C-alpha cells in the first residue's frame, strides 16, 4: 500500500457541522475501503489565491492515509460529485515525503 495525502477545499458558506460531516464522509469512505488513516487536519477557513466559483475563501482539510491504489480513483470520483468541494488534490508520498509529513505532524503536535 502506498501513502497518500489529499487536500481538499470546502465551500466557505458551509456551517461547522456541515464541514465536519464532509470530512467524516471521506474518512469513513477511506476506512470502509481498507485504507489506514494516519492523520486528519482541519486547517480552517483560508483565503484562496484566486476565486473559485466566485468564492474567495474556503475550508481547507488534509487527509493522510495508506491505501491500495484502486481506492484513490473511486475517492476522486466521489469528490468530483460532491458539490461542497471546490477543489482537491491527491498526491502519492515518496520516502522523502513520508519523512517530511512525519516531521510536520510532530511539529504540529508540539506547537
C-alpha positions in Angstrom: 0.0 0.0 0.0 1.2 3.5 -0.9 0.9 6.5 1.4 -1.1 9.4 0.1 -2.1 13.0 1.0 -5.3 14.5 -0.1 -6.0 18.2 0.5 -9.5 19.5 -0.3 -11.2 22.8 0.0 -14.8 23.0 1.1 -17.3 25.7 0.2 -17.0 28.7 2.7 -20.8 29.0 3.2 -21.0 25.6 5.0 -21.6 25.5 8.7 -19.2 23.9 11.2 -21.5 20.9 11.3 -21.6 20.5 7.5 -17.8 20.7 7.2 -17.5 18.1 9.9 -20.0 15.9 8.0 -18.0 16.2 4.8 -14.7 15.3 6.5 -16.3 12.4 8.3 -17.8 11.2 5.0 -14.4 10.8 3.3 -12.6 9.5 6.4 -15.4 6.9 6.7 -15.2 6.1 3.0 -11.4 5.5 3.2 -11.7 3.3 6.3 -14.5 1.2 4.7 -12.4 0.6 1.6 -9.4 -0.7 3.5 -7.4 2.5 4.0 -5.4 3.2 7.1 -5.8 6.8 8.3 -2.6 8.3 9.5 -3.5 12.0 10.1 -6.5 14.3 9.6 -6.0 18.0 9.9 -8.6 20.8 9.7 -6.7 23.9 8.6 -9.8 26.1 8.8 -11.1 29.0 6.7 -8.3 30.4 4.5 -8.2 32.9 1.6 -7.8 31.4 -1.8 -5.1 32.5 -4.2 -7.7 33.1 -6.9 -11.5 32.9 -6.9 -13.2 29.5 -7.4 -16.9 29.7 -8.3 -16.9 33.3 -7.2 -15.7 32.3 -3.7 -12.6 34.0 -2.3 -12.1 31.6 0.7 -12.6 28.0 1.7 -12.3 25.5 4.5 -9.0 23.6 3.9 -8.6 19.9 5.1 -5.8 17.4 4.9 -6.2 13.6 4.9 -3.0 11.5 5.2 -3.5 7.8 4.7 -2.2 4.5 3.4 -4.5 2.8 0.8 -4.5 0.4 -2.1 -4.2 2.2 -5.5 -7.8 1.5 -6.8 -9.3 3.3 -3.8 -7.8 6.6 -5.0 -9.8 6.6 -8.3 -13.1 6.0 -6.6 -12.3 8.6 -3.9 -11.6 11.2 -6.5 -14.9 10.4 -8.4 -16.8 10.8 -5.1 -15.1 14.2 -4.5 -15.9 15.4 -8.1 -19.5 14.6 -7.5 -19.7 16.4 -4.1 -20.9 20.0 -4.6 -19.4 21.0 -1.2 -15.9 20.5 -2.5 -14.4 23.4 -4.5 -11.0 21.7 -5.3 -9.0 18.7 -4.2 -5.6 17.2 -4.9 -4.3 13.8 -4.0 -0.5 13.0 -4.2 1.5 9.9 -3.6 4.2 10.4 -1.0 7.7 9.0 -1.7 10.1 8.2 1.1 11.1 11.8 1.4 7.5 13.0 1.5 6.7 10.4 4.2 9.6 11.7 6.3 8.6 15.3 5.8 5.0 14.5 6.7 6.1 12.8 9.9 8.3 15.8 10.9 5.4 18.2 10.2 3.0 16.1 12.3 5.4 16.1 15.2 5.9 19.9 14.9 2.2 20.5 14.8 1.6 18.2 17.8 4.3 20.0 19.8 3.0 23.5 18.9 
